[in-house]
C-alpha cells in the first residue's frame, strides 16, 4: 500500500488523484483511485493485496472516455498463455503480472515518447 500511495504522490506523470475507496487490515489492503495524468487522460486504479491474493485493474482512458489500455488479472480469459493476466488495448492481448509502477512506466513511454 505504501508503494502505491507513494507513486500517486510522486509520479511525474500524475497531475492529481482522488482516493475513491480504501480499506486495510492486518494482512490486506484495498485501494480504488482515479488519477488525472499529464495529458489530461485518466487512470483508474483498483488493487487488492493480501498475504494470499493480489488482484488488480488499471484502466487508462483518454479525455473523451475511450479506453486506451486496461490491464487486469480477472480470471475470465483462460485461453491466454498469461492467464489470468491480460490487457485490453482495446483488443484482448496477453500480459504479465504487473503493478502500478509498471503501468506508470508504460504510460509514461507512450505519452512522452
N, C-alpha and C positions, 0 to 999 in steps of 0.2 A: 504494500500500500504506500509506504513512504516513497518508493521509487516513482510510482505513478503520480503522486501529488507533487513531488519534486519536478518531474517532467512537465506537468501542467504549469507550474510556476516559472520554470526556467527555459523552456524550449523557445528558441528564437523565432520559430515559425508560428507559435501560438500568440495571437493578439489578446485574447481574453477567453475565459472559460466560466462555466457555471456547473456546480455540483448539483445534479438533479436528484440523486438518491445516494445514501451512504449508510452502510451497516457494517459493524465489526464486532467480533467476539474474540475469545481467547485464541482460537485457531483458524479464523477466517476473516475475510473482508469482502464486501461487495461495493462497487462504485459504479455509478452511472453519471456521465458528464457530457456536456455539449461544449465544444470549443469553436471559436472563430479563428481561422488561420490568416496568415499574411495577405493572401489573395482574396479574402472575404468568403472563401468556401468554409464549410463546416465539417468537423469531425465529431461524430457521436461515439462515445466510449462506454463499453459495458464490460466489467471484469468481475469474476467471482473466483477467489483464490482461497483454498483451504489446504490442510495437510494432505488431503487425498484427491482434490479436484481442482482443475483450472479450466474455466470456461471464459471465452472472450468473444466480443464482436466489436469491430472497429468499422464504422460506416462513414465513408468520406463522400460528401456530396457537394456539387457546385452551388454557386449563388442562386441558381434557378431551381434548386432542389433535385436535380438529376443526379443519379448515382454515378460516382467516378469509380470507386472501388469499395467493396465491403469484404473484410477478412473475418472469418469466424470458424469456430470448431463445433457447431451444432451437428449432431450425428445423423444428417439426413441425405448424405451422398455417399453411400457405402461402396459405390463402384469406382471411386477415385483411389489411386495408389496412396495418396497422402491422407486418406480418411482418418479422422474426421476433419482435418484441416483443409480449408479451401478458400477461394475468393471469387467474388463476382466482380467483373470489370467491364461492362456489366455481364458478360458471358461467364459461365462457370469455368474455373480453372483450378488446377492443383496448387497447393500452397503448403508451406511448412509451418510448424508451430512457431508463433511469434508473440511479441509483447508490444506495449505501447512505444517503447524506444525504437524497435524495428520499423513500426508503422510510420513514425515521425521521420525517420531517416529516409524511407522510401518516398514519402510525400515531399520532403524537402528536395530530393533529387528531381522530382517531377515538376515542382513549381519554381525551382531555382536551377535550371539546367546548366 
